[in-house]
């Protein structure tokens, strides 16, 4: 009888610990957008990781996010630099793209 009473008390304590962990994880998720596991992975990896990011269609860690190169083509103008999506300047096709001029090099 005594053994079953002790195991019942241990079960209640363990159930309470799980409830505390569940409530703590929910509170952490609401306040930081990370679960307790996400915090542990972030600390271990040194990155900013969150399962909420995955549900939003992003990578698990911010540092793993793919940043595509912008598709812009810039041309020097009298007033500064103008950028367009097309590789040819729509107003004057004779202009050179910024960074692609070799007229100042000596060719040696």
C-alpha positions in Angstrom: 0.0 0.0 0.0 2.8 2.4 0.9 4.6 1.8 -2.4 1.5 2.8 -4.4 1.1 5.9 -2.3 4.7 7.0 -2.9 4.4 6.3 -6.6 1.1 8.3 -6.7 2.8 11.3 -5.0 5.8 11.0 -7.4 3.4 10.9 -10.4 1.6 14.1 -9.1 4.9 15.9 -8.7 6.1 14.9 -12.2 2.7 15.9 -13.7 3.1 19.3 -12.0 6.6 19.7 -13.3 5.3 19.0 -16.9 2.5 21.5 -16.4 5.0 24.1 -15.2 7.2 23.4 -18.2 4.2 23.6 -20.6 3.1 27.0 -19.1 6.6 28.3 -19.1 7.1 27.3 -22.7 3.8 28.9 -23.7 4.7 32.2 -21.8 8.1 32.2 -23.5 6.6 31.6 -26.9 4.1 34.5 -26.5 6.7 37.0 -25.2 9.7 36.1 -27.4 8.4 34.2 -30.4 10.6 31.3 -29.3 10.0 28.1 -27.3 12.3 27.0 -24.6 13.9 24.5 -27.1 14.4 27.4 -29.5 16.2 29.3 -26.9 18.4 26.3 -26.1 19.2 25.8 -29.8 19.9 29.5 -30.3 22.4 29.5 -27.4 24.1 26.3 -28.6 24.4 27.5 -32.2 25.0 31.2 -31.6 22.3 32.0 -34.0 18.8 33.5 -33.7 16.6 30.4 -34.3 12.8 30.1 -33.8 10.2 27.5 -34.9 7.8 30.5 -35.4 9.9 31.6 -38.3 9.4 28.1 -39.9 5.7 28.5 -39.6 5.9 31.8 -41.4 7.7 30.2 -44.3 11.2 31.5 -43.3 14.3 29.6 -42.4 14.7 28.2 -38.9 17.6 30.6 -38.1 17.8 34.2 -39.3 21.5 33.7 -40.2 20.5 30.9 -42.6 18.1 33.1 -44.6 18.9 33.3 -48.3 19.3 36.9 -49.4 19.0 37.1 -53.1 21.0 39.7 -55.0 18.8 42.7 -56.1 18.2 42.7 -59.8 18.9 46.4 -60.5 21.1 48.0 -63.2 22.5 51.4 -62.4 23.8 54.1 -64.8 25.7 57.3 -64.1 23.6 60.4 -65.0 24.2 64.1 -64.8 22.4 64.4 -61.5 23.7 61.2 -59.9 22.9 57.5 -60.5 19.7 56.1 -61.9 18.8 52.4 -61.4 16.4 50.3 -63.5 15.2 46.7 -63.6 16.3 46.3 -67.3 20.0 46.0 -68.1 19.7 48.7 -70.8 19.1 52.4 -69.8 15.7 53.2 -71.3 16.7 56.8 -71.9 20.2 56.5 -73.4 21.6 53.1 -74.4 25.1 54.6 -74.8 25.7 55.0 -71.1 27.9 52.6 -69.2 26.7 50.8 -66.2 28.2 51.9 -62.9 31.3 49.9 -62.0 31.7 48.5 -65.6 33.9 51.1 -67.2 37.4 50.4 -68.2 38.3 53.6 -70.0 40.5 54.8 -67.1 42.7 51.7 -67.0 46.1 51.7 -68.7 45.8 48.2 -70.2 49.3 47.1 -69.0 
